[in-house]
Amino acid sequence: MIASRFDHVGLNVKDLDASIAFLKAMFDFEVIQQWDNPKQAFIGKEKVVLGLMEKKDYDFTVHTMAHIAFPCSKADFAAVVAKVKELEAPIVSGPKAQRDGETILFRDPSGNIFEVCYPALTR
């Protein structure tokens, strides 16, 4: 039987080192494992793990709004927005009202879209 949670989410990135630096700065992630052939890494914290695979010609900015969303508290949302702006991450949408809370969507150095929002969807 397959577990009802993710093991990790895999993302293509243009520059592995730039993506690792961005995710460390934005989400305080740590490198779990990294290797060079092919150039890949697992990065994350607590129950969140992303698998990053470097592909220099990758372009995720074309024709998609696919994204990964992380929850935060209402009290932390302003700090998240400030961090996005400090890192000069391109903002796709927001900050704006959503589901009786707020959301912001932004791109990493490879063009992948991340969202941080509250309230969290719970199940």
C-alpha positions in Angstrom: 0.0 0.0 0.0 1.2 3.5 -0.8 1.5 6.0 2.1 -0.8 9.0 2.1 2.0 11.5 2.2 4.8 12.7 -0.2 8.3 11.3 0.1 9.6 14.3 -1.8 8.7 16.6 -4.7 11.1 16.7 -7.7 11.9 20.0 -9.4 14.1 20.8 -12.4 16.4 23.8 -11.9 18.7 25.7 -14.2 21.5 26.2 -11.6 21.6 23.8 -8.7 23.8 26.0 -6.5 21.7 29.1 -7.1 18.5 27.1 -6.3 20.0 25.7 -3.1 21.1 29.2 -2.0 17.6 30.6 -2.7 15.8 27.8 -0.8 18.1 28.1 2.1 17.5 31.8 2.3 13.8 31.7 1.7 12.7 28.6 3.7 15.8 27.9 5.9 16.1 24.5 4.2 19.2 22.4 4.6 21.0 20.2 2.0 20.2 16.5 2.9 22.3 15.0 0.1 24.0 16.3 -3.0 25.9 14.7 -5.9 27.5 15.8 -9.2 26.7 13.1 -11.8 24.0 14.0 -12.6 24.0 17.2 -10.6 21.2 16.8 -8.1 20.4 17.4 -4.4 17.8 16.7 -1.8 17.0 19.8 0.3 14.4 20.5 3.0 13.5 20.6 6.7 11.2 18.7 8.9 8.7 16.8 6.7 9.4 18.8 3.5 11.9 17.4 1.0 12.5 18.7 -2.5 14.6 16.8 -5.0 16.4 19.3 -7.3 17.8 18.2 -10.7 19.9 20.6 -12.7 19.0 21.0 -16.3 20.7 24.1 -17.8 18.2 24.7 -20.6 15.1 24.3 -18.4 12.4 27.0 -18.7 9.5 26.6 -16.3 8.2 30.1 -17.0 6.3 29.2 -20.1 2.5 28.3 -19.9 2.1 27.1 -16.4 0.9 28.1 -13.0 2.0 24.8 -11.4 3.5 25.5 -8.0 4.3 24.2 -4.6 2.5 25.9 -1.7 3.7 26.2 1.9 1.5 27.4 4.8 2.5 30.1 7.3 0.7 31.8 10.2 -1.1 35.1 9.8 1.5 36.6 12.2 4.4 35.4 9.9 2.9 36.4 6.5 4.3 40.0 6.5 7.8 38.6 7.2 7.4 36.1 4.3 6.5 39.0 1.9 9.5 41.0 3.1 11.8 38.0 2.6 10.5 37.5 -1.0 11.2 41.2 -1.7 14.6 41.1 0.0 15.6 38.1 -2.2 14.2 40.0 -5.2 12.2 36.9 -6.2 9.9 37.8 -9.1 6.3 38.0 -7.8 3.7 36.1 -9.9 0.7 37.1 -7.8 0.0 38.9 -4.6 0.2 39.5 -1.8 -3.6 39.3 -2.0 -6.6 38.0 -0.1 -7.5 34.3 -0.5 -9.7 31.9 1.5 -10.2 34.4 4.4 -6.4 34.9 4.5 -3.6 36.0 2.2 -1.3 34.5 -0.4 1.9 35.4 -2.4 3.3 33.4 -5.4 6.8 34.0 -6.5 9.5 32.4 -8.7 12.8 30.8 -7.7 16.0 31.4 -9.8 14.9 28.7 -12.2 11.4 30.1 -12.7 9.6 27.5 -10.5 6.6 29.0 -8.7 6.3 28.8 -4.9 3.4 30.0 -2.8 3.2 30.9 0.8 -0.3 31.4 2.3 -2.6 31.3 5.3 -4.8 29.8 6.4 -3.5 26.3 5.6 -5.7 23.7 4.0 -6.2 21.0 6.6 -7.4 17.4 6.2 
